[in-house]
Amino acid sequence: MTDTVEGVDLPYDEEASRQEKIEALRERLDALESQNEEMRDRLLDANAENNKYQQKLERLTHENKKLKQSPLFVATVQELTDEGVVIKQHGNNQEALTEVTDEMREDLEPDDRVAVNNSLSVVKRLENETDVRARVMQVDHSPEVNYEDIGGLDEQMTEVRETVEMPLKNPEMFDDVGIQPPSGVLLHGPPGTGKTMLAKAVANQTDATFIKMAGSELVHKFIGEGAKLVRDLFEVARENEPAVLFVDEIDAIASKRTDSKTSGDAEVQRTMMQLLSEMDGFDERGDIRIIAATNRFDMLDSAILRPGRFDRLIEVPKPDEEGRELIFQIHTRDMQTAEDVDYAELAEMATDASGADIKAICTEAGMFAIRDDRTEIRMGDFREAWEKIQDTDTDAEAGDAVAFA
């Protein structure tokens, strides 16, 4: 680069006036500054792109280094001795005595899972293995259901509270009397009668960890997978004691055992046997209360119904007329109802309706009011809603009859 202007194309003619030369040079300067700004932006973009590729290179280098390392093997600590630690390697059940540092020795206990290298030296302690699906079933936030939201089930509610809530809140009462608290409660009855709502209310009223699952979630294709998930569920419950374990649709895995030789039935029975063992087996269950619900009580195996597994078998029937009136009042608490709405008449009208049916009636009545551009719900809306619910049920029953014909 030279400090002179020789050999540089000037933006003006030699014969131009001084003012014209200055203007031409100023225009050239502006153009050069604009190009310089553009080049600076491109340089910044190039640096950002370079940083991105540099990070990718570092990540790939790290992954390549890990792939070149020798794999670690999983083993279980069998015994801590003065000479070292006795471990058993998974897979081949080979036992070995290996030394560990004093710092690591303080963290190890029998039955701990550890990672060992090719020379069977302990590299690190592993966390307890539990299926991630079991941890996902843990409820972090209490359901927004209170006992006041349940109508017509006073007797059932009292029994559930005595079985689940009272042992968690006042365990000393059972110690004073000298009895063990009931270990589990099975809620059975027609669909829509409030079995799940009772379980939600218990979860809301206790500080215990609430874990929910459906029986169908424990039915798996591969051998032993369902039984392992049951073990992991109870392990999660033990880690978070006190805990309440709610099993909905328990008939999916606890139906009566048959002589069927199919692999599917055999796997369901294996899962049930694991559930029976966890509920009342050789090991102590701990401070864990179990609530189960089913619509098919007649299908359940007698082994799961015996005391020690479910000490309380509570029938949750459809509400009577007084219960239906209370349920109507509960579901219309936040609704704008007209003065002509008579809850006693509604309860008498909705004969044989379940709690879920009554909720559907109230929702449908509200939809009729919205359709007429009203905010107030009248008695006629409830009557029309009940007729519509009945017609829907009749059509569904007719469809089932045709399907089985």
C-alpha positions as CSV (number, residue, x, y, z in Angstrom):
1,M,0.0,0.0,0.0
2,T,1.3,3.5,-0.8
3,D,0.6,6.8,0.9
4,T,0.5,8.7,-2.5
5,V,-2.3,8.9,-5.0
6,E,-0.2,7.8,-7.9
7,G,-1.7,5.0,-9.9
8,V,-5.1,5.6,-8.2
9,D,-8.1,6.3,-10.4
10,L,-9.4,9.7,-9.3
11,P,-13.1,10.4,-9.5
12,Y,-12.7,13.6,-11.4
13,D,-11.1,15.0,-14.5
14,E,-7.9,17.0,-14.2
15,E,-9.6,19.9,-15.9
16,A,-12.4,20.0,-13.3
17,S,-12.6,23.0,-10.9
18,R,-11.5,22.7,-7.3
19,Q,-15.1,22.6,-6.0
20,E,-16.0,19.8,-8.4
21,K,-13.0,17.8,-7.3
22,I,-14.0,18.2,-3.7
23,E,-17.6,17.0,-4.4
24,A,-16.3,14.0,-6.4
25,L,-13.9,13.0,-3.6
26,R,-16.7,13.4,-1.0
27,E,-18.9,11.1,-3.0
28,R,-16.1,8.6,-3.3
29,L,-15.5,8.8,0.5
30,D,-19.2,8.1,1.2
31,A,-19.2,5.1,-1.1
32,L,-16.0,3.7,0.6
33,E,-17.5,4.2,4.0
34,S,-20.7,2.4,3.0
35,Q,-18.6,-0.5,1.6
36,N,-16.5,-0.5,4.8
37,E,-19.7,-0.8,6.9
38,E,-21.0,-3.6,4.7
39,M,-17.7,-5.5,5.0
40,R,-17.7,-5.0,8.8
41,D,-21.2,-6.6,9.0
42,R,-20.1,-9.5,6.8
43,L,-17.1,-9.9,9.1
44,L,-19.3,-10.1,12.2
45,D,-21.6,-12.7,10.5
46,A,-18.5,-14.7,9.5
47,N,-17.2,-14.6,13.1
48,A,-20.6,-15.8,14.4
49,E,-20.7,-18.6,11.9
50,N,-17.1,-19.5,12.8
51,N,-18.0,-19.6,16.5
52,K,-21.0,-21.9,15.7
53,Y,-18.7,-24.3,13.8
54,Q,-16.1,-24.1,16.5
55,Q,-18.7,-25.2,19.1
56,K,-19.8,-28.0,16.9
57,L,-16.2,-29.1,16.4
58,E,-15.7,-29.1,20.2
59,R,-18.8,-31.1,20.7
60,L,-17.9,-33.7,18.1
61,T,-14.4,-33.9,19.5
62,H,-15.8,-34.6,22.9
63,E,-18.2,-37.2,21.6
64,N,-15.3,-38.8,19.6
65,K,-13.2,-38.9,22.8
66,K,-16.1,-40.6,24.7
67,L,-16.6,-43.2,22.0
68,K,-12.9,-44.1,22.2
69,Q,-13.1,-44.7,25.9
70,S,-13.6,-48.2,27.2
71,P,-17.3,-48.9,28.2
72,L,-18.2,-49.1,31.9
73,F,-20.1,-52.1,33.3
74,V,-22.9,-52.1,35.8
75,A,-22.4,-54.0,39.1
76,T,-24.0,-54.2,42.5
77,V,-22.3,-53.7,45.8
78,Q,-22.6,-57.0,47.8
79,E,-20.5,-56.3,50.9
80,L,-18.2,-53.7,52.4
81,T,-15.1,-55.3,54.0
82,D,-11.8,-54.1,55.5
83,E,-10.0,-55.3,52.3
84,G,-12.3,-53.4,50.0
85,V,-15.7,-53.8,48.3
86,V,-17.3,-57.0,47.1
87,I,-19.2,-56.4,43.9
88,K,-21.3,-58.6,41.6
89,Q,-21.2,-57.7,37.9
90,H,-24.6,-57.7,36.1
91,G,-25.1,-60.2,33.3
92,N,-22.6,-62.8,34.3
93,N,-23.0,-62.6,38.1
94,Q,-19.2,-62.5,38.5
95,E,-18.1,-61.5,42.0
96,A,-14.9,-59.5,42.6
97,L,-13.2,-57.8,45.5
98,T,-12.0,-54.3,44.5
99,E,-10.5,-51.3,46.4
100,V,-12.1,-47.9,46.5
101,T,-11.1,-44.5,47.8
102,D,-12.1,-43.6,51.4
103,E,-14.3,-40.8,50.0
104,M,-16.2,-43.2,47.7
105,R,-16.4,-45.8,50.4
106,E,-18.4,-43.4,52.6
107,D,-21.1,-43.1,49.9
108,L,-21.5,-46.8,49.2
109,E,-23.9,-49.2,50.9
110,P,-24.9,-52.8,50.1
111,D,-27.2,-53.1,47.1
112,D,-26.0,-49.8,45.6
113,R,-25.5,-49.8,41.8
114,V,-22.0,-48.8,40.6
115,A,-20.2,-48.4,37.3
116,V,-16.9,-50.4,37.0
117,N,-14.2,-50.5,34.3
118,N,-12.5,-53.4,32.6
119,S,-10.4,-54.0,35.6
120,L,-13.6,-54.0,37.8
121,S,-12.5,-50.9,39.7
122,V,-15.4,-48.8,40.9
123,V,-15.6,-45.6,38.9
124,K,-18.8,-44.0,40.3
125,R,-22.0,-44.7,42.1
126,L,-25.2,-44.9,40.1
127,E,-28.6,-43.6,41.1
128,N,-31.4,-46.1,41.7
129,E,-33.0,-47.2,38.5
130,T,-36.7,-46.5,38.2
131,D,-38.8,-46.4,35.0
132,V,-39.3,-42.8,33.9
133,R,-43.0,-43.7,33.3
134,A,-43.4,-44.3,37.0
135,R,-42.0,-40.9,37.9
136,V,-44.3,-39.2,35.4
137,M,-47.3,-40.6,37.1
138,Q,-46.5,-38.6,40.3
139,V,-48.9,-35.7,40.6
140,D,-47.1,-32.4,41.5
141,H,-50.2,-30.2,42.0
142,S,-53.2,-31.2,44.1
143,P,-56.4,-31.7,42.1
144,E,-58.9,-28.9,42.5
145,V,-61.6,-31.1,44.1
146,N,-62.8,-30.8,47.6
147,Y,-65.1,-33.0,49.7
148,E,-67.7,-30.2,49.3
149,D,-67.7,-30.9,45.5
150,I,-69.0,-34.4,46.1
151,G,-72.7,-35.0,46.9
152,G,-74.7,-37.9,48.0
153,L,-71.7,-40.0,49.2
154,D,-71.4,-39.1,52.9
155,E,-71.0,-42.6,54.1
156,Q,-68.5,-43.6,51.4
157,M,-66.5,-40.4,52.0
158,T,-66.3,-41.1,55.7
159,E,-64.9,-44.6,55.1
160,V,-62.3,-43.3,52.5
161,R,-61.2,-40.6,54.9
162,E,-60.8,-43.2,57.8
163,T,-58.8,-45.5,55.5
164,V,-56.5,-43.0,53.7
165,E,-56.6,-39.5,55.3
166,M,-56.7,-40.3,59.0
167,P,-53.7,-42.7,59.1
168,L,-51.6,-40.0,57.3
169,K,-52.7,-37.1,59.5
170,N,-53.2,-38.8,62.9
171,P,-51.3,-42.1,63.0
172,E,-51.0,-41.9,66.8
173,M,-54.7,-42.6,67.1
174,F,-54.2,-46.1,65.7
175,D,-51.1,-46.6,68.0
176,D,-53.2,-45.7,71.0
177,V,-55.9,-48.2,70.1
178,G,-53.3,-50.8,69.2
179,I,-54.4,-51.6,65.6
180,Q,-52.8,-51.3,62.2
181,P,-54.6,-48.8,60.0
182,P,-56.5,-50.1,57.0
183,S,-54.0,-50.5,54.1
184,G,-56.2,-50.0,51.1
185,V,-59.6,-49.1,49.8
186,L,-61.4,-50.4,46.7
187,L,-64.1,-48.2,45.3
188,H,-66.5,-50.1,43.0
189,G,-69.8,-49.1,41.3
190,P,-71.3,-48.0,38.0
191,P,-69.5,-45.5,35.8
192,G,-69.9,-41.8,36.7
193,T,-70.8,-42.2,40.4
194,G,-67.8,-40.3,41.8
195,K,-65.1,-42.9,42.5
196,T,-62.3,-40.9,40.8
197,M,-63.6,-37.7,42.4
198,L,-63.2,-39.2,45.9
199,A,-59.6,-40.1,45.1
200,K,-59.0,-36.5,43.9
201,A,-60.5,-35.1,47.1
202,V,-58.2,-37.2,49.2
203,A,-55.2,-36.0,47.2
204,N,-56.3,-32.4,47.8
205,Q,-56.8,-32.8,51.5
206,T,-53.5,-34.6,52.4
207,D,-49.9,-33.5,52.2
208,A,-48.9,-37.0,50.9
209,T,-47.4,-37.6,47.5
210,F,-50.2,-38.6,45.1
211,I,-49.4,-41.1,42.3
212,K,-52.1,-42.0,39.8
213,M,-52.2,-44.6,37.1
214,A,-54.7,-46.5,35.1
215,G,-54.6,-50.3,35.1
216,S,-54.4,-50.4,31.4
217,E,-51.1,-48.5,31.6
218,L,-49.6,-51.6,33.3
219,V,-50.5,-53.9,30.5
220,H,-47.5,-54.2,28.2
221,K,-46.4,-56.3,25.2
222,F,-43.1,-57.5,26.4
223,I,-42.5,-60.1,29.1
224,G,-41.8,-58.6,32.6
225,E,-42.3,-55.0,31.5
226,G,-45.6,-54.6,33.4
227,A,-44.2,-56.2,36.5
228,K,-41.2,-53.9,36.5
229,L,-43.4,-50.9,36.1
230,V,-45.4,-52.0,39.2
231,R,-42.1,-52.4,41.2
232,D,-40.9,-49.0,40.1
233,L,-44.3,-47.3,41.0
234,F,-44.0,-48.6,44.6
235,E,-40.4,-47.7,44.7
236,V,-41.3,-44.1,43.8
237,A,-44.0,-44.2,46.4
238,R,-41.5,-45.4,49.1
239,E,-39.0,-42.7,48.1
240,N,-41.7,-40.1,48.7
241,E,-43.5,-41.4,51.8
242,P,-46.1,-40.7,52.9
243,A,-47.8,-41.5,49.6
244,V,-51.2,-42.3,48.2
245,L,-51.3,-44.6,45.1
246,F,-54.5,-44.4,43.1
247,V,-55.1,-47.2,40.6
248,D,-58.0,-46.6,38.2
249,E,-59.5,-49.4,36.1
250,I,-57.8,-52.0,38.3
251,D,-59.8,-54.8,36.6
252,A,-57.5,-54.4,33.6
253,I,-54.7,-56.2,35.5
254,A,-56.6,-57.9,38.4
255,S,-59.2,-59.9,36.7
256,K,-59.9,-63.5,37.7
257,R,-57.2,-65.9,36.7
258,T,-58.0,-68.5,34.0
259,D,-56.3,-71.5,32.4
260,S,-55.6,-69.5,29.2
261,K,-52.2,-70.3,27.7
262,T,-51.9,-67.2,25.5
263,S,-48.8,-65.0,26.1
264,G,-51.0,-61.9,26.6
265,D,-53.0,-63.4,29.4
266,A,-49.9,-64.8,31.0
267,E,-48.2,-61.4,31.0
268,V,-51.3,-59.8,32.6
269,Q,-51.2,-62.4,35.3
270,R,-47.5,-61.8,35.9
271,T,-48.2,-58.1,36.4
272,M,-51.0,-58.9,38.8
273,M,-48.8,-61.3,40.8
274,Q,-46.3,-58.4,41.2
275,L,-49.0,-56.1,42.3
276,L,-50.2,-58.6,44.9
277,S,-46.7,-59.0,46.2
278,E,-46.1,-55.3,46.5
279,M,-49.5,-54.7,48.3
280,D,-49.0,-57.5,50.9
281,G,-45.8,-59.5,50.4
282,F,-42.7,-60.3,52.4
283,D,-41.4,-56.8,52.5
284,E,-43.0,-54.0,54.4
285,R,-45.0,-51.7,52.2
286,G,-44.2,-48.6,54.2
287,D,-46.4,-45.5,54.7
288,I,-48.2,-46.0,51.5
289,R,-52.0,-46.0,51.1
290,I,-53.7,-47.5,48.1
291,I,-57.0,-46.4,46.5
292,A,-58.3,-48.4,43.6
293,A,-61.5,-48.0,41.5
294,T,-63.3,-50.3,39.1
295,N,-66.6,-50.6,37.3
296,R,-66.4,-54.4,37.1
297,F,-66.2,-55.7,40.7
298,D,-67.4,-59.1,39.5
299,M,-64.3,-59.5,37.4
300,L,-61.7,-59.1,40.1
301,D,-59.6,-62.0,41.4
302,S,-60.3,-63.1,45.0
303,A,-56.6,-62.8,45.9
304,I,-56.7,-59.0,45.5
305,L,-59.9,-58.6,47.5
306,R,-58.7,-60.3,50.7
307,P,-58.0,-58.2,53.8
308,G,-54.4,-57.0,53.9
309,R,-54.6,-55.8,50.4
310,F,-57.9,-54.0,50.4
311,D,-59.3,-53.8,53.9
312,R,-62.2,-51.7,52.7
313,L,-64.4,-52.6,49.8
314,I,-66.7,-49.6,49.3
315,E,-69.6,-49.6,46.9
316,V,-70.3,-46.2,45.3
317,P,-73.8,-46.5,43.9
318,K,-75.8,-44.1,41.9
319,P,-77.2,-41.3,44.1
320,D,-80.7,-41.4,45.5
321,E,-83.2,-38.5,45.1
322,E,-81.7,-36.5,48.0
323,G,-78.2,-37.1,46.6
324,R,-79.2,-36.0,43.1
325,E,-80.7,-32.8,44.5
326,L,-77.4,-32.0,46.3
327,I,-75.4,-32.8,43.2
328,F,-77.5,-30.4,41.1
329,Q,-76.9,-27.7,43.7
330,I,-73.1,-28.4,43.6
331,H,-72.9,-28.2,39.8
332,T,-75.0,-25.0,39.5
333,R,-73.2,-23.1,42.2
334,D,-71.4,-20.9,39.7
335,M,-74.3,-20.8,37.2
336,Q,-76.8,-18.0,36.7
337,T,-80.1,-19.9,37.4
338,A,-83.6,-18.4,37.2
339,E,-86.0,-18.3,40.1
340,D,-88.1,-21.0,38.6
341,V,-85.4,-23.7,38.9
342,D,-86.5,-26.3,41.4
343,Y,-83.7,-28.6,42.5
344,A,-86.1,-31.1,44.2
345,E,-88.1,-31.4,40.9
346,L,-84.8,-31.8,39.0
347,A,-83.8,-34.6,41.3
348,E,-87.1,-36.3,40.8
349,M,-87.0,-35.8,37.1
350,A,-83.5,-37.2,36.6
351,T,-84.3,-40.7,37.8
352,D,-81.4,-43.2,37.7
353,A,-78.9,-40.4,36.8
354,S,-75.3,-40.7,38.0
355,G,-73.2,-37.8,39.2
356,A,-71.6,-37.6,35.7
357,D,-75.0,-37.5,34.1
358,I,-76.1,-34.6,36.3
359,K,-73.0,-32.7,35.4
360,A,-73.7,-33.3,31.8
361,I,-77.3,-32.0,32.2
362,C,-76.1,-28.8,33.8
363,T,-73.6,-28.2,31.1
364,E,-76.1,-28.9,28.4
365,A,-78.7,-26.6,30.0
366,G,-76.1,-23.9,30.0
367,M,-75.5,-24.5,26.3
368,F,-79.2,-24.0,25.6
369,A,-79.1,-20.6,27.3
370,I,-76.0,-19.6,25.3
371,R,-77.8,-20.7,22.1
372,D,-80.6,-18.3,22.9
373,D,-78.2,-15.5,23.8
374,R,-79.1,-15.6,27.5
375,T,-77.0,-15.6,30.6
376,E,-79.8,-17.0,32.9
377,I,-80.6,-20.7,32.8
378,R,-84.2,-21.6,33.2
379,M,-86.0,-24.7,34.4
380,G,-87.0,-25.5,30.8
381,D,-83.3,-25.7,29.8
382,F,-82.7,-28.4,32.4
383,R,-85.7,-30.4,31.1
384,E,-84.5,-30.2,27.5
385,A,-81.0,-31.1,28.6
386,W,-82.3,-34.2,30.4
387,E,-84.3,-35.3,27.4
388,K,-81.2,-34.9,25.2
389,I,-79.1,-36.9,27.6
390,Q,-81.7,-39.7,27.6
391,D,-81.9,-39.7,23.8
392,T,-78.1,-40.0,23.6
393,D,-78.0,-42.9,26.0
394,T,-80.8,-44.7,24.1
395,D,-79.0,-44.3,20.8
396,A,-75.8,-45.6,22.3
397,E,-77.6,-48.7,23.8
398,A,-79.2,-49.3,20.4
399,G,-75.8,-49.1,18.7
400,D,-74.4,-51.7,21.1
401,A,-77.3,-54.0,20.5
402,V,-76.7,-53.8,16.7
403,A,-73.0,-54.4,17.2
404,F,-73.6,-57.6,19.2
405,A,-76.5,-58.8,17.0
